[in-house]
Amino acid sequence: MIKPGWFDRALAGIAPRTAARRVMARQAFEMLARGYDGAARGRRTDGWRTPGSSADHEIATAGALLRDRMRDLVRNNPHAAKAVSVLANNIIGAGIMPRAASGDAALDRTVDRLFDDWSRECDADGQLDFYGLQTLICREMIEAGEVLVRRRPRRPRDGLSVPLQLQVLEADFLDSTKAGTQGKDRIIQGIAFDALGRRRAYWLFPEHPGNGAAGLTGSLQSKPVPATDIAHVYEKQRTQARGAPWGAPVIRSLRDLDDYEVAEIVRKKTEACVTAIVFGDDEAQQGIAPVVVDAEGNRVEQFEPGLIAYARGGKDIRFNQPAATGGYAEYKRASLHTIAAGFRVPYELLTGDLSQVNYSSIRAGLVEFRRMIDAVQWQLFIPMCCAPLWRWFTEAAWAAGKIPSPVVPVEWSPPRFEAVDPQKDALADLLAIRSGTMTLAEAIARQGRNPEAVLAEIAATNERLDELGLVLDSDPRRVTKTGVAQDAQATDPHQQG
């Protein structure tokens, strides 16, 4: 019960109703605050800063520094580098493969062949193929929090199968100083939105701002690029215009672990430097004298490996005993568990430490990790990156007269996950196919391959085997899974059923 204060009592003498409402409002607020412990105010929550700023404001303030620190950690910290590699390898792997799905078999084959040819020459830098670009885009999305892909139309005489190439740009190319309103556009960190909130343009620098030559030539003047020519890939955790590095929650933990390991190494090196100390007879001299000399009487001002130091009047020699590093392994393991959680990567994949897992535990951990990867593939990377790139490809192919329509439906096949127990997973797929809950094409697509291409390859292989008169044990047309020929099973009554 809230007791009236002196001001309430004084106010009650003049306006008792107002004083009563004041006391009741304070009591209601106190009850509301007590409803959630996290909203309580007191000594335990002093210093807890919880600004109500928007995601755009927070990223505008800290985004550039977060990117720089995360990149430094990926360059120099093995655990940060491994986390980015594990995420990119699982999200992209060998590549998220497209497959034309218009329903017209002839058109689909034409589009697929054309895409295969273009995928080898789509990189504007001329170094990677389409799937290599996917990996680069994904790594930049994880490490820096966001990445831009720019459509670069080419001329017919450039000799490309489709007159189009893709340019991958780091987030630094986006001029974050552009903000406010310009005409009817609202600009947030270099991204222009129209009156309906749709992205209209991106203000991009012609060169990377971190390139020293760009600053010397004075060419860092950003210009708007139509949003239809940009694929902006990042994870939206709030209603935000730009992204943040995936490792942002554990940047300090990674740095602290680095500092801890350096401190341990320096301590061990320092202990190893002094091999022995020669003390004097007097108990008051037990300790290194203000002036320490070596065996030749030279003054010692720095330690080095194998040093024997002489105290003043020293006669008794005592050898240095380096202290044991207690708790180092436990602290590092706990820190790496925190870092793995921040990156959303299983501890075992981050560290390669499988000493404390068995089949059941590692499978349970991988199931949850794969569910997260599946969500990233289908809810983030495919709609934000793969879909616009495919649209650009079909539009360019149609404009070049290579296909009859600028719109071709597509199906995407992410890379398959390696099975912890391949036999059990294969049997599960077989049962799903036989029960009708999964098609053969779906099972092949889950392996990261094109079902049409695989089935055509199987048909060609079977035809070749028949021409040569070969019967393999792996041919289900000729041999049962028990190794019995199909003809023998049909004539032998003991094998029937």
C-alpha positions, 0 to 999 in steps of 0.5 A: 500500500502506497503511503501519502507523502508530505506533498500529498497531504498538503495537496489534500488540504486544497484539492483532496480529489486530485491528491487521491488520484495522485496516490492511486496512480502511483499505486497502480504504477507500482503494481504494474512494475511489480508484474515483471521482475525484469521491469523492476527498478532498484539496486540490482538494475542500476546501470542497466541502460535500455534505450528505446531507440529503433533498430535503424538508429542503433545500427546507424550508430554502431554498425560501422564499428561492429563491422570493423571489429568483426572483420578484425576478429575473423582475420585474427581469431580462429574461432570467429573464422571457423564460425563464419566458415561453418555457417557459410558451408552449411547454408550454401555448401556446393551451392543452392541450385535452381531448376526451371519449373514452368511445366513445359519440359522443352522450355525448362531444359532450354532455360536450365542449359542456358543457366548452366552456361551463364553461371560460369561467366556471371561474375563481373570480376571474372573469377567465380561462378554462380555458386562461388558468388553465393558463398562470397555473398553468404560469408559477407552477410554473416561477417559484416551483417549485410551485402549488396549484389548489383546487376551489371547489364552487358552488351551483346558483343561482349560474347556472354551467353546472357548479357548480364553479370553480377557485382558483389559489393561490401556494405561499406559501398553504401553511403550511410551519411545520406539521411533525411528527406529528398523530395518525396523520398525518405532516406535511411542510412543511404537507402531511399524509400518512396512515400509507400515505404518501398525501396527506390534507390541505394546511394553507392560510392564508386569505390570502397571508402577504405581504399586509400587511392579513392580518398586521394583522388576525391572520387568518393561522391555517392550516386543513387542506383535504382533499387531494381538493380540491387539485391540487399541481403541481410538478416532482419531481426527487427523492422530494420533497413540494414543488418548487423554482423551475426557475431555481434553478441559475442564480439566482447567474448571473443576479444576477452578470450584472446586477451586471456590466452595472451595473458596466459602465454606471457605469464608462462613465458615470464616464468620460464625466463628465470631459471634460478635465483641466488639468495644471500644468507641474511633472511632480510635479503630473501628476495631479489635485491634492487640491483640484480646482476648476472654471473659476470657482474653485469646489471640485469634489466630484462629477463631472458630464457635460462636467466640465473639472477644473483641477489646482493651477497647471494650464496644459496640457489633456488630454482624457479617452479612455474605455477600450474595453469589451473582452470584454463581448460574449463574457462576456455571451454565455457567461453567457447560454449558462449561464443558458439551460442552467439553464432548459433553454431553447435559447440562441436562444430565450432571447436571440432571437440567431439570428446564429450558427445555420442551419436544421440547427442550429436544428432539431437544438436545437429537436428536443431542446427539444421532446422535453423539453417533450413530457415535461413535458406528458405526465409532469408537467402533464397528470397533476398538473393537467389530469387532476384538474381534468377529474375535478372537472368530470365529478364536478360535472357528474354531481352536477348531473344534466348527464351520466349518469356521474361518470367520462368518459375523456378525451384531451388535445391539447397545442399543436402546435409551429410547424414550422421548415420547414412543407412538409417537416413536412406531407409527413412527416405525409402519408406517415405517414397514407398508410402507416398509421403515424398516423391523420388524427385523430392528425394533427389532434390534434397541431395542437392541435385537436379532430379531431371538430370539424375533420372536422365543419367539413370536412364542412359546408364540402364540403356548402356547396361542393356546394350552390353548385356550386363546385370549389376547387383545395384540394378533393381530391374534385374536383382532384388535387394536380397541379391536374387535375380528377378527372373529366378524369383518369379520361377522359384516358388520359395522366393515368391511373396 
